[in-house]
Amino acid sequence: MIQVKRGFVGLAVAGVAVLGGLSLSACASTDYDHRIAEMNEHISAVDARATAADQKADQALSADQAAQAASARVNDRVDTLTTTVNGLERAPPPRSPRG
């Protein structure tokens, strides 16, 4: 008979523990859902900022590539002019008229 009482006591303790856990989890689930919603909003905001930064980086890259192309064109033009100037410097001096 003592063993039967121990079984009921153990079953009662387990039942109380299960009911207590369920009651706590029900309260926590609304707070949990609220926290998840807050985290999702935060993640969305961070994602939007990262997307904006990525777009700005793409624009900066495009501007840099355009500047490099312009610089290459200017360097080509300088090289052409340098060749022309060097040719003029090597030309014989103009002849003075007789007379």
CNS distance restraints for C-alpha pairs under 8 A (distance, minus, plus):
assign (resid   1 and name CA) (resid   5 and name CA) 6.46 0.50 0.50
assign (resid   2 and name CA) (resid   6 and name CA) 6.31 0.50 0.50
assign (resid   3 and name CA) (resid   7 and name CA) 6.23 0.50 0.50
assign (resid   4 and name CA) (resid   8 and name CA) 6.38 0.50 0.50
assign (resid   5 and name CA) (resid   9 and name CA) 6.08 0.50 0.50
assign (resid   6 and name CA) (resid  10 and name CA) 6.02 0.50 0.50
assign (resid   7 and name CA) (resid  11 and name CA) 6.03 0.50 0.50
assign (resid   8 and name CA) (resid  12 and name CA) 5.91 0.50 0.50
assign (resid   9 and name CA) (resid  13 and name CA) 6.09 0.50 0.50
assign (resid  10 and name CA) (resid  14 and name CA) 6.12 0.50 0.50
assign (resid  11 and name CA) (resid  15 and name CA) 6.04 0.50 0.50
assign (resid  12 and name CA) (resid  16 and name CA) 6.13 0.50 0.50
assign (resid  13 and name CA) (resid  17 and name CA) 6.14 0.50 0.50
assign (resid  14 and name CA) (resid  18 and name CA) 6.14 0.50 0.50
assign (resid  15 and name CA) (resid  19 and name CA) 6.12 0.50 0.50
assign (resid  16 and name CA) (resid  20 and name CA) 5.95 0.50 0.50
assign (resid  17 and name CA) (resid  21 and name CA) 6.06 0.50 0.50
assign (resid  18 and name CA) (resid  22 and name CA) 6.16 0.50 0.50
assign (resid  19 and name CA) (resid  23 and name CA) 6.11 0.50 0.50
assign (resid  20 and name CA) (resid  24 and name CA) 6.19 0.50 0.50
assign (resid  21 and name CA) (resid  25 and name CA) 6.07 0.50 0.50
assign (resid  22 and name CA) (resid  26 and name CA) 6.17 0.50 0.50
assign (resid  23 and name CA) (resid  27 and name CA) 6.67 0.50 0.50
assign (resid  24 and name CA) (resid  28 and name CA) 6.17 0.50 0.50
assign (resid  25 and name CA) (resid  29 and name CA) 5.91 0.50 0.50
assign (resid  26 and name CA) (resid  30 and name CA) 7.18 0.50 0.50
assign (resid  27 and name CA) (resid  31 and name CA) 7.04 0.50 0.50
assign (resid  28 and name CA) (resid  32 and name CA) 5.81 0.50 0.50
assign (resid  29 and name CA) (resid  33 and name CA) 5.97 0.50 0.50
assign (resid  30 and name CA) (resid  34 and name CA) 6.20 0.50 0.50
assign (resid  31 and name CA) (resid  35 and name CA) 6.11 0.50 0.50
assign (resid  32 and name CA) (resid  36 and name CA) 6.11 0.50 0.50
assign (resid  33 and name CA) (resid  37 and name CA) 6.19 0.50 0.50
assign (resid  34 and name CA) (resid  38 and name CA) 6.30 0.50 0.50
assign (resid  35 and name CA) (resid  39 and name CA) 6.17 0.50 0.50
assign (resid  36 and name CA) (resid  40 and name CA) 6.11 0.50 0.50
assign (resid  37 and name CA) (resid  41 and name CA) 6.28 0.50 0.50
assign (resid  38 and name CA) (resid  42 and name CA) 6.22 0.50 0.50
assign (resid  39 and name CA) (resid  43 and name CA) 6.04 0.50 0.50
assign (resid  40 and name CA) (resid  44 and name CA) 6.08 0.50 0.50
assign (resid  41 and name CA) (resid  45 and name CA) 6.22 0.50 0.50
assign (resid  42 and name CA) (resid  46 and name CA) 6.22 0.50 0.50
assign (resid  43 and name CA) (resid  47 and name CA) 5.99 0.50 0.50
assign (resid  44 and name CA) (resid  48 and name CA) 6.14 0.50 0.50
assign (resid  45 and name CA) (resid  49 and name CA) 6.32 0.50 0.50
assign (resid  46 and name CA) (resid  50 and name CA) 6.13 0.50 0.50
assign (resid  47 and name CA) (resid  51 and name CA) 6.11 0.50 0.50
assign (resid  48 and name CA) (resid  52 and name CA) 6.22 0.50 0.50
assign (resid  49 and name CA) (resid  53 and name CA) 6.14 0.50 0.50
assign (resid  50 and name CA) (resid  54 and name CA) 6.08 0.50 0.50
assign (resid  51 and name CA) (resid  55 and name CA) 6.25 0.50 0.50
assign (resid  52 and name CA) (resid  56 and name CA) 6.27 0.50 0.50
assign (resid  53 and name CA) (resid  57 and name CA) 6.12 0.50 0.50
assign (resid  54 and name CA) (resid  58 and name CA) 6.22 0.50 0.50
assign (resid  55 and name CA) (resid  59 and name CA) 6.27 0.50 0.50
assign (resid  56 and name CA) (resid  60 and name CA) 6.14 0.50 0.50
assign (resid  57 and name CA) (resid  61 and name CA) 6.10 0.50 0.50
assign (resid  58 and name CA) (resid  62 and name CA) 6.21 0.50 0.50
assign (resid  59 and name CA) (resid  63 and name CA) 6.19 0.50 0.50
assign (resid  60 and name CA) (resid  64 and name CA) 6.07 0.50 0.50
assign (resid  61 and name CA) (resid  65 and name CA) 6.15 0.50 0.50
assign (resid  62 and name CA) (resid  66 and name CA) 6.19 0.50 0.50
assign (resid  63 and name CA) (resid  67 and name CA) 6.15 0.50 0.50
assign (resid  64 and name CA) (resid  68 and name CA) 6.15 0.50 0.50
assign (resid  65 and name CA) (resid  69 and name CA) 6.24 0.50 0.50
assign (resid  66 and name CA) (resid  70 and name CA) 6.23 0.50 0.50
assign (resid  67 and name CA) (resid  71 and name CA) 6.02 0.50 0.50
assign (resid  68 and name CA) (resid  72 and name CA) 6.15 0.50 0.50
assign (resid  69 and name CA) (resid  73 and name CA) 6.34 0.50 0.50
assign (resid  70 and name CA) (resid  74 and name CA) 6.23 0.50 0.50
assign (resid  71 and name CA) (resid  75 and name CA) 6.10 0.50 0.50
assign (resid  72 and name CA) (resid  76 and name CA) 6.18 0.50 0.50
assign (resid  73 and name CA) (resid  77 and name CA) 6.28 0.50 0.50
assign (resid  74 and name CA) (resid  78 and name CA) 6.15 0.50 0.50
assign (resid  75 and name CA) (resid  79 and name CA) 6.13 0.50 0.50
assign (resid  76 and name CA) (resid  80 and name CA) 6.27 0.50 0.50
assign (resid  77 and name CA) (resid  81 and name CA) 6.21 0.50 0.50
assign (resid  78 and name CA) (resid  82 and name CA) 5.94 0.50 0.50
assign (resid  79 and name CA) (resid  83 and name CA) 6.25 0.50 0.50
assign (resid  80 and name CA) (resid  84 and name CA) 6.39 0.50 0.50
assign (resid  81 and name CA) (resid  85 and name CA) 6.06 0.50 0.50
assign (resid  82 and name CA) (resid  86 and name CA) 6.01 0.50 0.50
assign (resid  83 and name CA) (resid  87 and name CA) 6.21 0.50 0.50
assign (resid  84 and name CA) (resid  88 and name CA) 6.30 0.50 0.50
assign (resid  85 and name CA) (resid  89 and name CA) 6.16 0.50 0.50
assign (resid  86 and name CA) (resid  90 and name CA) 6.30 0.50 0.50
assign (resid  87 and name CA) (resid  91 and name CA) 6.33 0.50 0.50
